[in-house]
């Protein structure tokens, strides 16, 4: 069954530029940071674009993994079921996998839907049908969890003894660690005493096997109308949901759909679609399936509402986005411009698909309003992010230069830190080579990237070498490694590291994390490895490889050989005769002042200032 506002709506955009940034404990500095980067993630592991429709993107808390649904048949090998499937794309390695499969990896005969992903991307909850686990004979949609590490798929829409539900279950929301899964169900046999004949909200504890109903009042009495679309807090304690019931809290007399939060620890149920004095809304309120509508600690809840009495000055007669602070009782509207002005009224200027960061500071949403940011002239729905601390609203459904999309963008999902936003767009101009004439899933990473960085080798925390040949190893944290003179070997290991080889012929390995590696003088060998790295060979004839992730690879002076590796990479040749290999992914290859050779790979690549080009149209 589909409910009003079940299909997730419009999204928002950010064109973002920052100057004079200082990054991280290891003291990276940049004079001029770049606009945030936009990449496409509804692609196969070899970079091939999808050949059919996508929907329902959700991003992991760390921003690395994006789960989504697609009818495409070319994202993974062996996709022959001609059904909607659930996929996960790893932005670090470039790998795309299908997760609505059984524990042996066999595809389902039926569609998968409505993914929700754990904080680290290991667990994905989704709705599916009867061939994913043994003993599934109820003939209804159920909720499953796939463990991407072990390959195990389990069903969670069951009672305390593991018995299957006797009706349809949909709309899962999974906790940060993957232990708790909230979902909606028409089944009346999941808990004792379910006699209301309505859609209810349940939470299944995958560790204990216990299933409880949370669409109840503070005394545990069941709702007298339907409840839908749960969103669970990071620790699984709080569950936000929408309900038409009027008996969940005292004084509910508006006869409209409202937003409630149930505290699974205290049993308390409260209504949050209210104004700052606690007065009820005079219009219906909604939350969206699959995305984070509640902050990590349950303090902040974002929702959309037609009500015009939740904040002063609401005169646009449009669906707006609000945030309610459960600690202070304050309700604020966030679908506003950076001056606090409301979204302009007009045909279908509603704002929808609100997704909130872990600390409640950032809210992503989509809107067709054209007055939320300057220069919004495309006349279509865009994706925005509002910073509740600074009041700034920015558009993120833009390309990597900040140019607006050519068509509608919607269905946003924001990372825990609020810096990475996944969304759907019909635009064909957000990335190079978008020629499939389908909607796609994109990710806009608001974190600026630059190649003009240095390591703070004077830091008391730096691991430094000498004028001799040194071997320096980092830790699992964020390290600074500086070789100085000699032919050095620097190994970053885990964390976001900064490696500076100094003079000499050095070998530099970034390890895991988003690293900055500077070869300096000498003929250096540089490997970024996993993560989104910034790599510079500098002086000498260098060999520089990005590895997995979306990397910036620069040769600078000397006859350099540059490898992008997997991911969407930027390769810059410098002033000599360089050899540039794009590798897997959508790569941007640019030569320089010498006679450069640019060679593409799987994916859609571009070449500029290259005297010889191969594998690039």
C-alpha positions in Angstrom: 0.0 0.0 0.0 1.2 3.5 -0.8 0.2 6.5 1.3 0.1 10.2 0.5 3.6 11.6 0.5 5.1 8.1 0.7 7.1 8.8 -2.5 9.8 11.2 -1.6 9.6 14.6 -3.2 11.9 17.5 -4.1 15.5 18.4 -3.1 17.8 21.2 -2.5 21.1 22.6 -3.6 24.3 24.2 -2.5 26.8 26.2 -4.4 29.6 26.6 -1.9 32.9 28.4 -1.8 35.1 29.1 1.1 38.3 31.0 1.4 41.2 30.7 3.8 40.3 27.3 5.2 42.3 25.5 7.9 41.6 21.8 8.1 42.1 19.2 10.7 44.5 18.6 13.6 47.4 18.2 11.3 47.2 21.8 10.1 46.6 21.7 6.4 46.2 25.2 4.9 44.8 26.4 1.6 44.7 29.9 0.1 41.7 29.3 -2.1 39.3 26.4 -1.7 37.1 25.0 -4.4 33.4 24.7 -4.8 32.0 21.5 -3.3 32.1 18.5 -5.7 29.2 16.7 -7.3 29.5 13.1 -8.4 27.1 10.5 -9.8 26.7 7.3 -7.7 23.9 5.4 -9.5 26.6 3.7 -11.7 28.1 0.3 -12.0 31.5 -0.5 -10.5 33.2 0.1 -13.8 31.6 3.6 -14.0 28.9 2.7 -16.5 25.8 4.8 -16.1 22.5 3.2 -15.2 20.1 2.3 -17.9 16.8 2.9 -16.0 15.0 4.8 -13.3 16.2 5.4 -9.7 14.6 6.4 -6.5 14.9 6.7 -2.7 18.6 7.5 -2.1 19.8 7.3 1.5 23.3 8.2 2.6 25.2 6.6 5.5 26.2 8.7 8.5 29.8 8.9 7.4 28.8 9.9 3.9 30.7 7.1 2.3 27.9 4.7 1.2 24.7 5.5 -0.7 21.8 3.0 -0.9 19.2 3.5 -3.6 16.5 1.7 -5.6 16.8 1.2 -9.4 15.2 -0.6 -12.2 18.5 -0.6 -14.1 19.8 -4.0 -15.2 23.5 -3.0 -15.8 24.6 -1.9 -12.3 25.7 -5.4 -11.2 26.4 -8.6 -13.2 23.6 -11.1 -13.3 20.7 -8.7 -12.8 18.0 -10.6 -14.8 14.9 -10.3 -12.5 13.4 -7.3 -14.3 12.5 -5.9 -11.0 13.4 -2.8 -8.9 16.4 -3.7 -6.8 18.3 -2.1 -3.9 21.9 -1.2 -4.5 24.7 0.3 -2.4 27.5 2.4 -3.9 30.8 2.8 -2.0 32.0 6.3 -2.8 35.5 5.4 -1.6 36.2 2.3 -3.7 33.7 3.0 -6.5 32.1 -0.5 -6.0 28.3 -0.9 -6.5 26.6 -4.0 -5.0 23.0 -5.3 -4.8 21.6 -6.0 -1.4 18.1 -7.3 -1.8 19.5 -10.8 -2.2 19.3 -13.9 -0.1 22.2 -15.0 2.1 23.7 -16.9 -0.8 23.6 -13.8 -3.0 20.8 -15.0 -5.2 18.6 -12.3 -6.6 14.9 -11.9 -5.6 12.1 -12.6 -8.1 10.3 -9.6 -6.7 11.1 -5.9 -6.2 13.1 -4.4 -3.3 12.2 -1.1 -2.0 12.6 1.7 0.6 16.3 1.2 1.8 17.6 2.5 5.1 21.3 2.2 5.9 23.3 2.0 9.1 25.9 4.6 10.1 28.9 2.7 8.7 27.0 1.3 5.7 27.3 -2.3 6.9 23.6 -3.0 7.4 20.8 -2.1 4.9 17.1 -2.5 5.8 14.6 -2.7 3.0 11.2 -4.0 2.1 11.0 -7.1 -0.1 9.0 -10.3 -0.7 9.0 -14.0 -0.2 12.2 -15.6 -1.6 14.9 -13.9 0.5 14.7 -16.1 3.7 13.5 -19.7 4.2 10.0 -20.1 5.6 8.6 -16.9 4.1 5.2 -17.9 3.0 2.9 -15.1 4.1 2.5 -13.6 0.6 3.1 -10.1 1.9 5.9 -7.6 1.8 8.3 -7.9 4.7 11.2 -6.0 6.1 14.7 -7.5 5.7 18.2 -6.5 6.8 21.2 -7.4 4.7 24.6 -7.5 6.3 27.0 -6.4 3.7 30.0 -7.8 5.6 28.7 -11.3 6.2 26.3 -11.5 3.3 23.5 -12.6 5.7 19.9 -11.5 5.0 17.4 -11.8 7.8 13.7 -10.9 8.2 12.8 -8.5 11.0 9.0 -8.0 10.5 8.3 -10.9 12.9 7.0 -11.3 16.4 9.1 -12.1 19.5 9.2 -15.8 18.5 10.2 -15.1 14.9 6.8 -15.8 13.5 6.0 -13.9 10.3 3.5 -11.1 10.1 0.1 -11.7 8.6 0.0 -8.6 6.5 2.2 -6.1 4.7 5.2 -4.3 6.3 7.0 -1.3 4.7 9.1 1.8 5.4 12.0 0.6 7.5 14.3 2.9 9.5 17.5 1.4 11.0 19.5 2.6 14.0 23.1 3.7 13.6 24.6 0.3 14.7 22.0 -1.7 12.8 20.5 -3.3 16.0 17.1 -1.7 15.9 14.7 -1.5 12.9 11.5 0.6 13.0 8.9 -0.2 10.4 5.1 0.2 9.7 2.8 -2.8 9.3 -0.8 -3.8 8.9 0.0 -7.1 10.6 -2.0 -7.7 13.8 0.0 -10.6 15.1 3.4 -9.0 15.8 2.5 -8.0 19.4 -0.3 -9.1 21.7 -3.4 -6.9 21.9 -3.2 -5.4 18.4 -6.9 -5.0 17.7 -7.2 -1.5 16.0 -7.1 -2.9 12.5 -4.8 0.0 11.5 -1.3 0.5 10.2 1.0 0.6 13.2 4.7 1.4 13.9 6.9 -1.4 15.4 10.5 -1.7 16.4 12.4 -5.0 16.2 15.6 -5.5 18.2 17.9 -7.7 16.1 20.0 -8.6 19.2 17.2 -9.9 21.5 14.6 -10.7 18.9 12.0 -8.6 20.6 9.4 -6.7 18.6 7.4 -3.8 20.3 4.7 -1.4 19.1 5.6 2.3 19.5 2.5 3.9 17.8 0.9 4.0 21.3 0.1 6.6 23.9 2.2 7.1 27.0 0.2 4.4 28.8 0.7 1.9 26.0 -2.8 2.2 24.5 -3.0 1.6 20.8 -3.8 4.3 18.2 -7.3 4.8 16.9 -6.1 5.6 13.4 -3.2 4.7 11.1 0.4 5.5 11.8 3.2 5.5 9.2 6.7 6.5 8.1 8.9 5.9 11.2 12.3 7.5 11.7 14.5 6.1 14.5 17.2 7.9 16.4 20.9 6.8 16.2 20.7 4.7 19.4 17.2 3.4 18.8 15.6 5.0 21.8 13.4 7.6 20.0 11.0 6.9 17.1 9.4 9.8 15.2 6.3 8.9 13.1 3.3 10.4 11.4 -0.2 9.5 12.6 -3.9 10.4 12.0 -4.8 9.2 15.5 -6.2 11.7 18.0 -5.7 9.6 21.1 -1.9 9.5 21.4 -1.6 12.7 23.4 -4.2 14.8 25.3 -5.8 17.7 23.5 -5.4 16.4 19.9 -8.5 18.0 18.4 -7.3 19.1 14.9 -8.5 16.0 13.1 -5.3 16.1 11.1 -2.2 14.0 10.6 0.5 15.0 13.1 4.1 14.1 14.0 4.8 12.2 17.2 7.9 10.9 19.0 7.8 7.8 21.2 10.5 7.3 23.8 11.1 3.6 24.0 13.0 4.0 27.4 10.3 5.9 29.3 7.3 4.9 27.2 6.4 8.6 26.8 4.7 9.7 23.5 4.7 13.4 22.6 3.5 15.5 19.7 6.1 17.6 17.9 4.1 19.2 15.0 3.2 22.1 17.3 4.2 25.7 17.7 6.7 27.0 20.3 3.9 27.3 22.9 2.7 23.7 22.2 -0.4 24.7 20.2 -1.4 22.1 17.6 -1.1 22.6 13.9 -4.0 23.8 11.7 -2.7 21.8 8.7 -1.5 18.2 8.1 2.1 17.4 8.8 4.3 14.7 7.2 7.7 13.0 7.3 9.4 11.1 4.5 10.3 7.5 4.2 13.9 6.2 4.7 15.6 9.4 5.6 16.7 10.8 9.0 13.8 13.0 10.3 15.2 12.9 13.8 18.6 13.9 15.1 21.0 11.4 16.6 20.0 12.1 20.2 16.3 12.5 19.4 16.3 16.2 20.4 15.4 17.7 17.0 12.7 16.5 14.6 12.2 17.9 11.1 8.9 17.6 9.3 6.9 19.2 6.5 3.5 20.8 7.2 0.7 22.8 5.5 0.0 24.5 8.8 0.4 28.3 8.8 0.3 28.7 12.6 3.5 27.0 13.7 5.7 30.1 13.3 4.8 33.8 12.9 4.6 35.2 9.4 3.8 32.0 7.6 1.7 33.5 4.7 2.9 31.6 1.6 0.1 28.9 1.8 2.7 26.3 0.9 4.1 23.1 2.4 7.1 24.2 4.5 9.9 22.5 6.4 10.0 22.9 10.2 12.3 21.7 13.0 11.0 21.2 16.6 13.4 21.2 19.5 12.0 18.7 22.0 14.3 20.1 24.7 13.3 23.7 24.5 9.9 23.3 22.8 10.9 25.8 20.1 9.6 25.3 16.5 11.4 27.0 13.6 10.9 27.1 9.9 13.9 26.2 7.8 12.6 26.4 4.2 13.7 30.0 4.1 16.4 32.0 2.5 19.5 33.2 4.3 17.7 36.3 5.5 14.8 34.3 7.0 12.3 35.1 4.2 9.8 32.4 3.5 9.7 30.4 0.2 7.9 32.3 -2.5 4.3 31.2 -3.2 3.5 29.8 -6.6 2.5 26.7 -8.5 3.9 23.7 -6.7 6.4 25.8 -4.7 6.1 23.3 -1.8 9.2 22.3 0.2 9.6 18.6 1.0 11.9 15.6 1.8 13.5 17.1 4.9 16.6 15.2 6.2 18.5 16.4 9.4 22.1 16.1 10.4 23.1 14.2 13.5 23.4 17.3 15.7 20.4 19.0 14.2 22.4 21.9 12.7 21.8 21.2 9.0 18.6 20.3 7.2 18.4 19.2 3.6 15.2 19.6 1.7 13.9 20.2 -1.8 11.8 23.0 -3.1 10.6 24.6 -6.3 10.7 28.1 -4.7 13.0 30.3 -6.7 13.9 32.9 -4.0 15.8 30.7 -1.5 19.2 31.5 -3.1 20.3 34.1 -5.6 20.5 33.1 -9.2 17.8 30.4 -9.1 16.5 30.7 -12.6 16.0 27.2 -13.7 12.3 27.1 -12.8 12.5 23.5 -11.4 12.7 21.8 -8.0 16.2 22.1 -6.4 17.8 20.7 -3.3 18.9 23.0 -0.5 20.7 22.9 2.9 19.8 25.2 5.7 22.2 25.9 8.5 20.2 26.4 11.6 23.2 27.9 13.4 24.2 30.6 10.9 20.8 30.9 9.1 22.5 30.3 5.7 20.6 28.5 3.0 22.6 27.1 0.0 21.7 25.1 -3.0 23.4 21.7 -3.5 21.8 20.4 -6.7 24.6 22.0 -8.7 27.6 20.9 -10.6 31.1 21.0 -9.3 31.4 24.6 -10.5 28.2 25.7 -8.8 26.1 25.9 -11.9 22.4 25.0 -11.4 20.9 21.8 -12.6 19.0 21.8 -15.9 16.1 19.8 -14.6 14.4 18.8 -11.3 16.3 17.5 -8.3 14.7 16.0 -5.2 14.7 13.2 -2.5 17.6 14.5 -0.4 19.5 12.6 2.3 22.1 14.3 4.4 25.2 12.8 6.2 25.7 13.0 10.0 28.0 16.0 9.7 25.8 17.8 7.2 28.5 18.1 4.6 27.4 15.4 2.1 24.0 15.3 0.5 22.7 12.5 -1.8 19.8 13.3 -4.1 18.0 12.4 -7.3 18.1 14.6 -10.4 16.8 14.5 -13.9 19.5 17.1 -14.8 22.0 16.0 -17.4 24.6 18.8 -16.7 25.7 18.0 -13.1 28.5 15.6 -14.2 30.3 15.0 -17.5 28.9 12.3 -19.8 25.4 12.1 -18.4 23.7 10.8 -21.5 21.3 8.1 -20.3 18.2 10.3 -20.3 17.2 8.9 -17.0 17.1 10.3 -13.5 20.2 9.5 -11.5 21.5 9.6 -7.9 24.1 12.3 -7.2 26.1 13.2 -4.2 27.2 16.8 -3.5 30.1 17.0 -1.1 30.2 20.4 0.5 33.7 20.0 1.8 36.0 22.1 -0.3 39.0 20.5 -2.0 42.2 22.1 -3.1 45.6 21.1 -4.4 47.4 24.1 -2.9 48.1 22.6 0.6 51.1 22.2 2.8 51.8 20.0 5.8 52.5 21.7 9.1 55.8 20.0 9.7 56.6 22.3 12.7 53.6 20.9 14.6 54.7 19.3 17.9 52.5 16.3 16.9 54.4 15.8 13.6 56.4 12.6 13.0 59.6 13.8 11.4 62.6 12.3 9.7 66.2 13.5 9.2 68.6 14.2 6.4 69.2 10.4 6.1 66.9 7.7 4.6 64.0 7.3 7.0 61.0 5.0 7.5 58.1 6.9 9.1 54.8 5.2 10.1 51.6 6.9 11.1 48.9 5.6 13.4 45.2 4.9 13.1 44.5 8.6 13.7 45.2 11.8 11.7 49.0 12.1 11.4 51.6 14.5 9.9 54.7 12.7 8.5 57.6 14.8 7.2 60.6 13.1 5.7 62.9 16.1 5.1 66.1 15.0 3.3 67.1 11.5 2.2 65.2 8.8 0.3 62.3 8.2 2.7 59.5 5.8 3.1 56.3 7.3 4.7 53.3 5.2 5.5 50.1 7.0 6.7 48.0 4.0 7.8 44.5 5.0 9.0 43.1 8.5 9.5 43.3 11.6 7.4 47.0 12.1 7.1 49.4 14.7 5.6 52.7 13.3 4.2 55.5 15.5 3.0 58.5 13.6 1.5 60.9 16.6 1.3 64.0 16.3 -0.7 65.1 12.9 -2.0 63.5 10.0 -4.0 60.7 9.1 -1.6 58.0 6.5 -1.4 54.8 7.8 0.1 51.7 5.7 1.0 48.5 7.3 2.3 46.6 4.3 3.6 43.0 4.6 4.6 41.4 8.0 5.0 41.4 11.3 3.0 45.1 12.1 2.8 47.2 14.9 1.4 50.6 13.7 0.1 53.3 16.0 -1.2 56.4 14.5 -2.9 58.5 17.6 -3.1 61.9 17.4 -4.8 63.1 14.1 -6.2 61.7 11.3 -8.2 58.9 10.1 -5.9 56.4 7.2 -5.9 53.1 8.2 -4.4 50.0 6.1 -3.6 46.9 7.6 -2.1 45.2 4.2 -1.5 41.6 4.3 -0.1 39.9 7.7 0.5 39.5 11.0 -1.3 43.1 12.1 -1.5 45.0 15.2 -2.8 48.4 14.1 -4.2 51.2 16.2 -5.6 54.4 15.0 -7.1 56.0 18.5 -7.2 59.7 18.5 -8.4 61.2 15.5 -10.2 59.9 12.7 -12.4 57.1 11.2 -10.2 54.7 8.3 -10.4 51.5 9.3 -8.6 48.5 7.0 -8.2 45.2 8.0 -6.5 44.1 4.5 -5.7 40.4 4.1 -4.8 38.3 7.2 -4.0 37.7 10.5 -5.7 41.2 11.9 -5.9 43.1 15.0 -7.1 46.4 13.9 -8.7 48.9 16.5 -9.8 52.3 16.0 -11.3 53.7 19.6 -11.3 57.2 19.9 -12.8 59.1 16.9 -14.2 58.1 14.1 -16.5 55.3 12.5 -14.4 53.1 9.4 -14.7 49.7 9.9 -13.1 47.1 7.2 -12.4 43.6 8.1 -11.2 42.7 4.6 -10.0 39.0 3.9 -9.3 36.7 6.8 -8.5 36.0 10.1 -10.2 39.4 11.7 -10.3 41.0 15.0 -11.3 44.5 14.6 -13.0 46.7 17.6 -13.7 49.9 17.1 -15.7 52.0 20.2 -15.0 54.8 21.7 -17.1 56.6 18.7 -18.7 55.8 15.7 -20.9 53.4 13.7 -18.8 51.4 10.5 -19.0 47.9 10.5 -17.5 45.8 7.4 -17.0 42.2 8.0 -15.8 41.3 4.5 -14.6 37.8 3.5 -13.6 35.3 6.3 -13.0 34.4 9.6 -14.5 37.7 11.4 -14.7 38.9 14.9 -15.7 42.3 14.7 -17.3 44.2 17.9 -18.0 47.7 18.1 -19.5 49.8 21.2 -19.1 52.7 23.0 -20.7 54.4 19.9 -22.2 53.5 17.2 -24.7 51.1 15.1 -22.6 49.3 11.9 -23.3 45.9 11.3 -21.8 44.4 7.8 -21.6 40.8 7.2 -20.4 39.3 4.1 -18.9 35.9 2.7 -17.9 33.6 5.6 -17.2 33.0 9.0 -18.9 36.2 10.9 -19.1 37.2 14.3 -20.4 40.6 15.5 -21.7 42.0 19.0 -21.9 45.4 20.3 -23.1 46.5 16.8 -24.1 48.5 16.4 -27.3 47.7 12.7 -27.6 44.4 11.2 -26.4 43.3 7.6 -26.2 40.1 6.0 -24.9 38.3 9.3 -24.5 35.6 10.4 -27.1 
